[in-house]
């Protein structure tokens, strides 16, 4: 069975927020209605966002590392937000595993947002229904788009290709290979939600130089030094003469 | 979590309604086996059930304010197979309906004796409806408690103590009101209800303290390390991704100081347990109904604080992602 998901490479993300803005731009312009955006240029802007990039500092100065961390719905294989929904508005699609909200059924009780440990469900303060990342389901199957563009807006926008998109159940897909070969992991595994989105860890590029590579074992000079004559025993001219 | 006042009022008000109905029905079932004198159908059983219904309706009205789209609330009854919230949405009208039928049967005297035992115990039609109502009431307590206890990420709630506390605190407040109500309408039941109120209050005190102690020593399963998947003991958030607020910063934290939390805890412990008991027994000793009613009012205010604290104390793991504005 297909499970569409994102793989986010923390080694590559530069924290530019392009995925955040392109997500909002695409999803606020769609047929599902706008995502509220109050006071956008004022003192305390607020609004609905499906995707955010956060920044963390790991370690203690001077040994620190900055990690940019994009976070959106992880489209869990066992989504805890779905069974708690009293109306069935929150559901997981059988055919591609995307977790969606039916905006026409949602009563805005917020129970699903309590039941999501990742905090990726938000109530839209204007439409009064729960909203979350749709994995741009309105792009994925849209045949009016060129095939190369039938993927989430955030993936399209990422300038460093830190966001990969594909079927994590297909072992040969780009995302599965990336997870398998680059140590992809899930967030908060302790809750058994089995998130479909995976993260690739930071990877250090280290240069390993062996001593042999700095000094040739068969250096002819070394050979010559070894064959120096043994020091002369007894007094020599240097002992008696000060030039 | 951010305590929503709609939910604080919903859970406390229906608790009173359920408790009062249980008290009235307990009185009737004791009288059926002639352990207590039978009271006036209209004055005591009928009016008592109607007051209980009033509290249930008030709770239902409060709950509407919690919904973004209350006009679609009927849909919430559809997912009872998986959702405790959906089950509550079914149980609450069921309780209200049965309490209403129980009340009007008493009002209009539709109370045929179905069966009389050789010892003189009578099975009346109202007793059958009342039993169904009591079962529905307990089911409603279970649903309300499980809504919170079933969210495993909120570790302060994910315990059977949550359900037990909803049951005992609700029943306690209803019985406290029943004492005052009986003193106006059926004075010979005051002692009976007062003893039960004392027993339930002590039991509720024990289980609520147990949950406070449990939550004091809670070990959180999630940490910055599991939230980000980075294996380092020193991780600091530098930016949550935005400067203004969002649902994530508003809905999952109480935004009060530690001092406030500590104070409200002691306030509710005093207002819910010892002070109402003191006022209730003082009212009984002096025969002053108004003092008994005061006991209930104080206890209800305490329960509002208790419920506020219950919500505020729960620490949602999503807060790990929202610690620093930057």
Interface residues (C-beta under 8 A of the other chain):
Chain A: X17 X20 X39 X43 X44 X45 X46 X47 X48 X49 X52 X53 X54 X55 X56 X57 X58 X59 X60 X66 X67 X69 X71 X80 X82 X83 X84 X85 X86 X87 X88 X89 X105 X106 X107 X108 X109 X110 X111 X113 X114 X115 X116 X117 X118 X119 X122 X123 X125 X127 X128 X129 X185 X186 X187 X188 X189 X190 X191 X199 X201 X202
Chain B: X1 X66 X67 X68 X69 X70 X72 X73 X75 X76 X77 X78 X79 X82 X83 X84 X85 X86 X89 X147 X150 X151 X152 X153 X154 X221 X222 X226 X227 X228 X229 X230 X232 X234 X235 X236 X237 X238 X239 X240 X241 X242 X243 X244 X245 X246 X247 X248 X251 X252 X316 X317 X318 X319 X321 X322 X326
